[in-house]
Amino acid sequence: MNRDELYRIWKAEKTDKVLQRLPRSFYAEAGRLVSDAKAAFAATGQDQTVKAISAKELEILQRLGKEIAETRMKKIVDAALSRQEIPVGVLADEEAEFAKLIATHIGGHYNFVEELMQGVLEIAAPPSKPAETKLRIVRFLSDFPAIIGVDLKTYGPFKAEDITTLPAENASALISQGIAKQVQYSEGLITVL
């Protein structure tokens, strides 16, 4: 692919409302074209005119590629919203999976709305926001392996004298087993309880 071919594709996408047929390897070829332009720009010498022309060429290629991708993305979404089938043969490889996912999600939402409006579907209450985990500061009295907190995050492993924050439930368990001590922090003052 060269700059003229990229321009032809850009013009066709911008002037026609339907997706134009792209080579399956379009994005790889467009990426190589931009990469080659970057290399050409980097290889320009001190001649400011050549450097300016090379920079402009790179800018144009990047803009054309981006506008082609964005225009096609909008056409794919619009087709899915209007429940139109998109022939796979007009899509580049990278677009085919995107088009399939968009069509599936939008189709699923249309089905949800139809079932809801027919009284077939009951709406459950929205999931409640998970409660925030209260944290406590502790100092380890000895080395201790990593643990999975009640918030399902991994903490540790710890060395003796390490100070860290842990979910309150985990901190309480370690304190009650004599593995750690609670630390209180206030205005730059640290107190071990």
Order of alpha helices (4+ residues) and beta strands (2+ residues): alpha-alpha-alpha-alpha-beta-beta-beta-beta-alpha-beta-beta
